[in-house]
Amino acid sequence: MINRLLILLGNPPECEMETVEVCRSMAEEAVLDYIGRDTLPRGADCIVDKLAVIYYNRLGNEGETARTEGGISQSFNSDIPMDILRQLRNYPRKVGVIHSETVEE
């Protein structure tokens, strides 16, 4: 699984395996939390890899929403991208698990 993730990252020479493994672990935890399960369903590995690439690419930009340097502007999305959310909706949540946005306060 890590090899596929390294390929998606373009096999950067400065890439440390520990960092890649942590990003993948964080992505897996986020997916499991979103779908309310303890183990990844079959086919969800590709979603975890996509999210891990995003987490890896965000390193060093934590907490930023936008930056301008030398006339070059960048903006950062801090949420899970919609294409990944659409894929996650294919994995229904376990019965009895409620999305936080559906709970009334």
N, C-alpha and C positions, 0 to 999 in steps of 0.2 A: 504494500500500500504506500509506503514512504517513497518507493522508487517512482511510482506514478505521479506522486506529488512533486518530486524533484524535477520530473520531466515538464510538468505544468509550470513550474517556476523557471524553467529554462536552464536548469543545472548551473546556477550561479556559483562561481568558484569560491566566493566569500561566504557561501551558505554553510552554516553550522548545523549538523544533524540534530543536535539537541533543540535548537530553535524551531526547526521544521517539525520535529516530533511534538513539541509543546503547542505549536499552532494547530497541528492536526488534532491533538487531544482536546484543545479548547473548542475547535469546530465541532468535534464529535459530541462534546458535552452540550453545546448550544443546540445541536440538532435533536439530541435526546430530550432536552428540556422542552423544546418547542413541540415535539410530537408526544411528549408525556410517556416515554417508554424507558425501560432499563437497558435494552439492547437494540442495536441498529437493525432495522428490517432489511431484508434482502434488497439490494439495488440502491440503498441509501449511501453507499460508500462514495459514489461520484459527487453527491451533494456535499458530503463532508470535505472532499478534496477541493471543490470549488470554494467553499467557505474558508478553508485553511489557506488557500492562496490569497484571499482577500485579507485575512488576518496577518499573514506574512508581509504583504505589501503595505499594510498600515503601520508596521513597526516604525517607531520614530515619529509618527504623526498622531499619537494618542492625544485625544482631547481637542484636536484642531478641527475646525469646520471649514476654514479657508486660509490661504496664505498667498501673499504676493511678494516676489523677490525679483529684482531686476526687470520689472515690467512683465513678468510672467506670473499669471494668476492660476492657482489651483484651488479646487473645492473638494471636500471630502464628504462622503456619505457615511454616516455612522450606523446606519441600520443594515439589516440583512436585505440585499437587493431583491426586487420583486420577482425576478426569474427564479431565484432560489426558493423564495416563499411559495411560489406557484408549485414548484416540485414538491416541497414539503407537505403541501395540502393533499398530495396523493397518499399520504400515510396518516390515516385517521388516528386521532388521539385515543388512548385507552379509555374505556368507560369509567366515568367518575372523575376524570381529570378535566379541569375547567381552565380555559384560556384566561389570563389575567384581565384582558380587555373586555371580557364578557361578564365579569363580576361587578355587581352594583355595590357602590360604597355607601 
